[in-house]
């Protein structure tokens, strides 16, 4: 009977969200109770919008908090890398810690059916979200020579601004997180950003994500046979994120509100930690399921990942990865271990992360007192 209960418990937890990078870095370090509220008060007092990346950098509470966790001899890139993660995590907290988990059939549908996003302007369900992908399904690297890592998901923040020389605009600032695995107290990051507006999302969906190959085609040995996908450019990352946001916006009846998963005493010791956050589970209906293939290797999705690139951890070192967003944003990537990590975003074009000529992405590892490891 106990074995049956344990098996049922593991089945129940199978669709539950994994521990998020937000919880790993900021969940138990006093940020929610002290630092984040202080950041919000400072922003209100100074009349700053902390969702705007360039204004967030001027808030002294955040800068002081970063100095407390980054060693004094860390390179300047480490501060920016950690600031990017702090920016996304603060806004994730500020707007209610909105977590969306894509079930594997939904993720496959977004790749294989390749929805065009025609007549859809990018719309986020909340100003800040974290979109968690199925485990071990998408793989990416922080630099051309780094080991591929499983992509966990995306932080995304939408902001609005006024151009004194033109019309009002909206901007999407995103952070791709990869390398979250049980034996590692951290993860890697690649930031990117781009302007959004009428017709732009459809352009992303139509433009090729990489030269000379199918979007998301796996470059891992045996990856195609296993039904896995690779993200080699930030154009592909942006396309996947936009399609996920489109799906959530267009299919509200397929977005199911769920309570935070519960850990049970019969869970396997050392099993992958679950998130403690309530979440929205994004599912596929039967009609959509008929439009996607049934690749082999689904069983591999829940397995353990191998060794990956570097990440933000408890003592910084520095790194870079190439990535640029299709809609006009480029990003700097990095890594994170058990604490905080950040990166920078700059305007640019679309390019390959494996080509060596894209926008820089600087890597970092973070921990209780973060370390940054450069990817290049």
C-alpha positions, 0 to 999 in steps of 0.5 A: 500500500505504501508503494502504491501511495508513493507512486501516486504521489510521484504521478501527482507531482509529475505536472507540478512546476519545478523550483524556480530560479526566483525561489532558488536565489531570493526565496529565503534570503530576506529579499521578500521581507525586507529588500524588495519592499525597500526597493519599492518604497524607494522607487515610489519616493523617487517617482521611478518606474522599476519595471524600466530596466534603465531606471531600475539601475539607479535605485540605491537599495538594489545596488547596496543589496548586490554589493552585500552578496558580490565579492569586492574583487568581482569584475564589473560584468558580475555586477551587471549580470546580478543586477539583471536577475535582481531586476527580473526577480524584483518585478516578478515579486512586485506583480504577484509571482506569476508562474506559467508552466507549459506542458510538453504537448503545448511546447511541441505544438508551439514548435511544430505547428508554428503558429503565425501570430497574425493579427496579434499584438504581443500581450502579457497576462501580467506585467511580469511573468516566469514561463517554465518549459517542460524539463529537458525538452529545449537545450541551449548554451551560453557561448559557442564552446560551452556545453549545452544545458536544458532551458528551464524557462523565461522571465519576461517584463513588459514596459511602456515608454514615451519617445519625445521624438515619436509615438509611445512604445512598449518594450519586452525585457526577457531573461532565458534561464538554463542549467537548472538541475538537481546537483547544481545550486545555480543556473545560467542566464541569457538576457535579451530585449526588444521593442514590441508593437503592432505587427512586430510579433507576427514578424518574429514568427515569420522570420527564420530563427537561424540560417540554413536550418529549421528553427529549433532543430536539435544539434545534440547527438541523437537529439532529433531522434529523441524529440529534443529541440535546440535554441541557438539564437535569441531570435529563436528564444524570442519566437518561442517566448512570443508563441507561449504568450500568444497561446496563453492570451488566445486560450484562456480556457486552457490555462488552469489555475493550480495551488502550490504543489505539496511535498509528501513524506514518500517523495524520493530523497534527492528528487527534483525540488518542486516550486512552492508557488501557485501556478497556471498550468498551460495545457493542449486541447485534443484538436491542437494535439492532432497538428503535432507529431509524436516524436520518440524520446518523450521519456527522456524529458523527465531525466537528469541533465548532464554537465553544462556550462558555467553559472552564477554561484557563491563567488563570482567569475565572469563570462559571455555568450552570443545572443541577439533578439529578432525584433531588434534586441540583443542580450548578454548571457551568463550563469547563476549558482545558488544566489543571484546572477545578472546580464545586460541587454542592448539593441541589435539585430538577430544572430546565432549564439553559435556563430561568434558574431552576435551580441555579447552575453556575459555569464555569471554564477550566483549563490548566497554570496555569488560567483560569476563565471564567464562563458567565454 
